[in-house]
Amino acid sequence: MWLGYLEEYPDYWTQGETEEELKENLLDIYSELTSGNIQNIRRVAELEVS
């Protein structure tokens, strides 16, 4: 089994039996999280201070 998450959305994990399935699942999660259909999504971004 493979486990993974998107760096910008660390609260949302997925899994796959193969690396390819994991990649497909990560793409599905990204589509769902960025679609605007789910409310209260927690996104993490880098903060640069200059």
VENBELGI-V804637 format. One record per backbone hydrogen bond with DSSP energy under -0.5 kcal/mol. CO is the residue of the C=O (numbers start at 1). NH is the residue of the N-H. Records with the same first field share a line. If there is no record, write none. Layout:
CO = NH / NH
This chain:
2 = 16
4 = 14
6 = 9
7 = 10
8 = 44
9 = 6 / 12
11 = 13
12 = 6
14 = 4
16 = 2
18 = 22
19 = 23
20 = 24
21 = 25
22 = 26
23 = 27
24 = 28
25 = 29
26 = 30
27 = 31
28 = 32
29 = 33
30 = 34
31 = 35
32 = 35
37 = 39
41 = 43
46 = 48
47 = 49
